[in-house]
């Protein structure tokens, strides 16, 4: 009668910081820092462009500069990526930033489309027409002779829109410079939203999908291995099978 005997043993390999819960997994550090650099770049550009749009007119304040604030904060956190606490903060701010970025992109996009549809403006202070000459649309309003006032109308010619320039009296800038700045703000809002969304995915993977450790491994005799404190010496368990006939 032949029999097969199998012995199971465990080799405990001691190492430092095998799976420190407060650390950032190396596989995520590089993507976080790359995305952090991109978010800083896009966020700073959008902050400048958005503030330019915001201050262009006295009576209308557009521009998604406010959406860039979360992006810049997440960019700094992404570049640092020191420990899990920083990553969790990045996850919170990035979640908020994605929502704000979507809103800013929609608002600036619709506004850009509208201002590109303007075909003519009239300035009563210098009595100049810019673009299409259609005095009939704003005939009821142009008697208000305020400095830097612009009365504009779209191709449909159904309504007159009043805008007050912050600087200068060239109402043609509303159809060209201002509309183009809104388009640029929309583009960078979208880039900010995409980059912060990608960053939120990476931070979520690091926080929610960390690699499980072996500190709670139980041998065949149901005697648990010692569980060292966080930051101390850790144990990597290797199972060795021995066979005897």
Helices and strands as residue ranges (DSSP letters): E 5-16, H 26-54, G 65-67, H 68-80, H 84-116, E 118-123, E 128-131, E 149-154, E 161-164, H 172-173, I 174-178, H 179-208, E 233-244
